[in-house]
Amino acid sequence: MFEGAFSGMAGFLALLGGAALVLRLLRSVARVVLNAAEIAAAGGVAEAGARRGDLTAMSEGREAGKAARSARLRNVAASGLFLVWLALPLALGFALEAYALAAPLWLIPIAPLKPEVPRGKPSRQR
């Protein structure tokens, strides 16, 4: 009696889980692309600082590049994890169960693609 209901519920959860995995994969790939742009920009800042002899700008550019490379590595690892979670169950034949297990990913908050950049104090208008 309940077998059909459980099968339908598992299918629905698998659909939700598959969509959550695809969304997480796309967001992590987008973060990798944004990190690559951030690395390029930080390298430009460091290079411009070095040309001008501005050691502070050069150091800040290098630190920003180092942080962006670290974030890119984390995002590449996350992308790989989500890709394996999508592909491996299809290859091994247990996609319904694996994708149904991914359904709770909808409950975990997603970090923004890029966190807000802190701004300096607003200037006083007279």
Sequence and secondary structure as in RCSB ss.txt:
>XXXX:A:sequence
MFEGAFSGMAGFLALLGGAALVLRLLRSVARVVLNAAEIAAAGGVAEAGARRGDLTAMSEGREAGKAARSARLRN
VAASGLFLVWLALPLALGFALEAYALAAPLWLIPIAPLKPEVPRGKPSRQR
>XXXX:A:secstr
  HHHHHHHHHHHHHHHHHHHHHHHHHHHHHHHHHHHHHHHHHHHHHHHHHHT HHHHHHHHHHHHHHHHHHHHH
HHHHHHHHHHHHHHHHHT HHHHHHHTGGGGGS    SS            
